[in-house]
């Protein structure tokens, strides 16, 4: 009697595992199909092509730029770069790596601890 109960329980468990595996496989397939039908949905896109500025105008220059919320600089090396009109830029990095801080520096919302951030908006009339 005990063997029969144990065998029935094992068979029920086996059937449940099979059904569970089947459902998970189906859900995974559906998720994969959904993801492939919506490519690049997780990326921000901006339409800068219709900008009134001519291409190549210097919009921002950073020289030895760095920022610190404490005594430790945010970036191990100071940043040096220029942003010109018509350029496409991607900011990539882990959480806490300074992407938002860099945007705030570029916009002039905060001042760097070291280096210069020279937005050209004063000269070009951009705000």
SERO-4910 file (N, C-alpha, C, O; in steps of 0.05 Angstrom, whole numbers):
BEGIN
 pado doro    nc1    nc2    nc3   cac1   cac2   cac3    cc1    cc2    cc3    oc1    oc2    oc3
  Unk    A     16    -24      0      0      0      0     17     25      0     12     44    -15
  Unk    A     39     25     17     56     49     19     71     53     -8     75     76    -17
  Unk    A     80     31    -20     94     33    -45     76     45    -67     85     61    -83
  Unk    A     50     37    -67     31     48    -86     27     78    -82     27     93   -101
  Unk    A     24     86    -57     21    115    -51     46    131    -59     44    152    -71
  Unk    A     69    119    -53     94    133    -60     97    134    -91    105    155   -102
  Unk    A     91    113   -105     92    113   -134     73    133   -146     80    148   -164
  Unk    A     49    135   -135     29    154   -144     39    183   -140     36    200   -157
  Unk    A     50    187   -116     61    214   -110     84    221   -129     85    244   -138
  Unk    A    101    202   -134    124    207   -152    114    213   -180    124    231   -194
  Unk    A     94    197   -189     83    202   -216     69    229   -218     72    243   -238
  Unk    A     55    237   -197     42    263   -197     62    286   -198     60    305   -212
  Unk    A     84    282   -181    105    302   -181    119    304   -208    124    326   -218
  Unk    A    123    281   -221    136    280   -247    119    294   -268    128    309   -284
  Unk    A     92    289   -267     74    302   -286     74    332   -281     74    347   -301
  Unk    A     73    341   -256     73    370   -250     99    383   -260     98    405   -272
  Unk    A    121    369   -256    147    380   -266    146    383   -297    156    403   -308
  Unk    A    135    363   -310    133    363   -339    116    386   -348    123    401   -367
  Unk    A     93    390   -335     74    411   -343     88    439   -337     86    457   -354
  Unk    A    101    440   -315    115    465   -307    137    472   -328    139    495   -337
  Unk    A    153    452   -335    174    456   -355    162    465   -382    173    482   -395
  Unk    A    140    453   -389    127    459   -414    117    489   -414    120    503   -433
  Unk    A    105    497   -391     94    524   -389    117    544   -390    116    565   -403
  Unk    A    139    539   -375    162    557   -375    174    559   -403    181    581   -412
  Unk    A    176    537   -417    186    538   -445    168    555   -463    179    570   -479
  Unk    A    142    552   -460    124    568   -476    126    598   -469    125    615   -487
  Unk    A    128    604   -444    130    632   -435    156    644   -445    157    667   -455
  Unk    A    178    629   -443    204    638   -453    203    644   -483    214    664   -492
  Unk    A    190    626   -498    187    630   -527    171    655   -533    179    671   -551
  Unk    A    149    659   -519    133    683   -523    148    709   -517    147    728   -531
  Unk    A    163    708   -495    179    731   -487    201    737   -508    205    761   -515
  Unk    A    213    717   -518    234    720   -539    221    732   -564    233    750   -577
  Unk    A    197    723   -572    183    734   -595    176    763   -591    178    779   -609
  Unk    A    166    770   -567    159    797   -561    184    816   -563    182    837   -574
  Unk    A    206    807   -551    230    823   -551    240    827   -580    249    849   -587
  Unk    A    238    807   -596    248    810   -624    230    828   -640    238    840   -660
  Unk    A    204    829   -633    186    846   -648    188    876   -640    177    893   -654
  Unk    A    201    882   -618    205    909   -608    234    915   -605    244    919   -583
  Unk    A    250    916   -627    278    921   -625    284    949   -615    270    968   -621
  Unk    A    305    952   -599    315    978   -589    295    994   -573    297   1018   -571
  Unk    A    275    980   -561    254    994   -546    266   1006   -521    255   1025   -509
  Unk    A    289    996   -511    301   1005   -486    320   1028   -491    334   1036   -472
  Unk    A    322   1039   -515    341   1060   -521    326   1086   -525    304   1087   -536
  Unk    A    338   1108   -515    326   1134   -520    335   1144   -548    358   1139   -556
  Unk    A    317   1157   -562    323   1168   -588    315   1197   -588    294   1205   -579
  Unk    A    333   1213   -600    328   1242   -602    330   1249   -632    346   1239   -646
  Unk    A    313   1268   -640    313   1277   -668    329   1303   -671    316   1324   -670
  Unk    A    355   1301   -673    371   1325   -676    376   1333   -705    388   1353   -710
  Unk    A    367   1317   -723    373   1322   -751    361   1348   -761    373   1361   -779
  Unk    A    340   1358   -750    327   1382   -758    337   1407   -743    324   1428   -742
  Unk    A    361   1404   -731    372   1426   -715    377   1450   -733    386   1447   -756
  Unk    A    372   1474   -722    377   1499   -737    407   1505   -738    415   1522   -754
  Unk    A    423   1492   -722    452   1497   -722    465   1482   -745    457   1460   -752
  Unk    A    485   1495   -758    499   1481   -779    517   1460   -766    526   1463   -743
  Unk    A    523   1439   -780    539   1417   -769    568   1427   -765    579   1442   -780
  Unk    A    580   1417   -743    608   1423   -737    612   1446   -718    635   1451   -711
  Unk    A    591   1460   -711    594   1483   -692    601   1471   -664    587   1453   -656
  Unk    A    620   1482   -651    628   1473   -624    607   1482   -604    603   1506   -601
  Unk    A    594   1463   -591    573   1469   -571    584   1469   -543    574   1483   -525
  Unk    A    604   1452   -538    615   1449   -511    643   1439   -512    650   1422   -528
  Unk    A    660   1449   -494    688   1440   -492    693   1434   -462    688   1450   -445
  Unk    A    705   1411   -457    713   1403   -430    743   1400   -430    754   1386   -447
  Unk    A    756   1412   -410    785   1410   -408    792   1402   -379    786   1416   -360
  Unk    A    804   1378   -376    811   1367   -350    788   1368   -330    792   1375   -307
  Unk    A    765   1361   -340    740   1363   -324    738   1339   -305    743   1316   -312
  Unk    A    731   1345   -280    725   1324   -260    707   1336   -239    705   1360   -235
  Unk    A    693   1318   -224    674   1326   -204    677   1307   -181    683   1283   -185
  Unk    A    671   1316   -156    672   1299   -133    649   1306   -114    644   1330   -109
  Unk    A    634   1286   -106    613   1291    -86    625   1290    -58    615   1301    -39
  Unk    A    647   1275    -55    663   1274    -31    691   1284    -37    694   1301    -55
  Unk    A    711   1273    -25    738   1281    -32    749   1264    -55    769   1272    -68
  Unk    A    736   1242    -62    745   1224    -83    734   1234   -110    709   1236   -113
  Unk    A    751   1240   -130    741   1248   -156    723   1226   -168    728   1202   -164
  Unk    A    703   1234   -183    684   1216   -195    698   1198   -217    692   1174   -218
  Unk    A    715   1210   -233    728   1195   -254    758   1193   -248    770   1212   -238
  Unk    A    770   1170   -254    798   1166   -247    816   1184   -264    838   1191   -255
  Unk    A    808   1191   -288    823   1210   -304    804   1233   -311    780   1229   -316
  Unk    A    816   1257   -312    800   1281   -319    791   1278   -348    804   1266   -364
  Unk    A    767   1289   -354    755   1286   -380    763   1310   -398    763   1333   -389
  Unk    A    769   1304   -423    775   1324   -444    759   1316   -468    764   1295   -480
  Unk    A    741   1333   -477    725   1327   -501    711   1352   -511    709   1373   -497
  Unk    A    702   1350   -535    686   1372   -547    660   1359   -558    660   1337   -568
  Unk    A    639   1375   -557    614   1366   -569    608   1386   -591    607   1411   -587
  Unk    A    604   1376   -616    597   1394   -638    569   1388   -649    559   1365   -646
  Unk    A    557   1407   -661    530   1403   -672    531   1382   -694    551   1380   -708
  Unk    A    510   1367   -695    508   1345   -715    519   1319   -705    517   1299   -719
  Unk    A    532   1319   -681    544   1295   -670    523   1278   -655    504   1290   -644
  Unk    A    526   1253   -655    510   1235   -639    528   1224   -617    550   1215   -622
  Unk    A    518   1225   -592    534   1217   -569    519   1197   -553    495   1199   -549
  Unk    A    533   1176   -544    521   1156   -526    537   1157   -500    561   1155   -500
  Unk    A    522   1159   -478    535   1157   -451    528   1129   -440    505   1122   -436
  Unk    A    549   1114   -435    545   1087   -425    562   1084   -400    584   1095   -398
  Unk    A    551   1070   -380    565   1065   -356    547   1052   -335    523   1052   -338
  Unk    A    559   1041   -315    544   1029   -293    531   1050   -276    537   1073   -278
  Unk    A    512   1041   -260    499   1059   -241    521   1071   -223    539   1058   -213
  Unk    A    519   1097   -219    538   1111   -202    564   1119   -216    583   1128   -202
  Unk    A    566   1114   -242    591   1120   -256    594   1149   -264    616   1158   -273
  Unk    A    573   1165   -261    575   1194   -267    561   1204   -292    566   1226   -301
  Unk    A    543   1188   -304    530   1196   -328    512   1221   -324    514   1240   -339
  Unk    A    496   1220   -303    478   1243   -297    494   1267   -289    488   1290   -296
  Unk    A    515   1263   -273    533   1285   -265    545   1298   -289    547   1323   -290
  Unk    A    554   1282   -308    566   1293   -333    546   1310   -348    552   1332   -358
  Unk    A    521   1301   -350    500   1316   -363    496   1343   -349    493   1364   -361
  Unk    A    495   1342   -322    491   1366   -306    515   1386   -310    511   1410   -311
  Unk    A    539   1375   -313    562   1392   -318    560   1405   -346    566   1429   -349
  Unk    A    552   1389   -365    549   1400   -393    527   1421   -394    531   1442   -407
  Unk    A    506   1417   -379    484   1437   -379    490   1461   -362    476   1482   -363
  Unk    A    511   1460   -346    519   1482   -329    503   1483   -303    503   1503   -289
  Unk    A    489   1461   -296    474   1460   -271    492   1458   -247    485   1467   -225
  Unk    A    515   1446   -250    535   1444   -229    562   1452   -240    566   1451   -265
  Unk    A    580   1460   -223    607   1468   -231    627   1446   -225    625   1433   -204
  Unk    A    647   1442   -242    667   1421   -237    686   1429   -214    690   1453   -210
  Unk    A    697   1410   -200    717   1416   -180    744   1422   -193    760   1438   -184
  Unk    A    749   1408   -216    774   1413   -231    767   1417   -260    748   1406   -270
  Unk    A    784   1432   -273    781   1436   -302    760   1457   -309    749   1470   -292
  Unk    A    756   1459   -335    737   1479   -346    715   1464   -361    720   1445   -375
  Unk    A    691   1474   -358    669   1466   -376    658   1491   -389    647   1508   -376
  Unk    A    663   1493   -415    656   1518   -429    634   1513   -449    638   1506   -472
  Unk    A    609   1516   -440    587   1514   -459    587   1538   -478    592   1560   -469
  Unk    A    582   1533   -502    582   1554   -522    555   1567   -524    551   1584   -541
  Unk    A    536   1561   -506    509   1572   -508    509   1602   -503    492   1616   -514
  Unk    A    528   1613   -487    529   1641   -483    535   1655   -510    524   1676   -516
  Unk    A    554   1643   -526    561   1656   -551    540   1651   -572    536   1668   -590
  Unk    A    527   1628   -572    508   1621   -594    480   1629   -588    463   1629   -605
  Unk    A    474   1637   -562    447   1645   -555    429   1621   -548    405   1625   -544
  Unk    A    440   1597   -545    425   1574   -537    420   1574   -507    437   1585   -492
  Unk    A    398   1564   -498    392   1562   -469    383   1535   -462    377   1529   -438
***
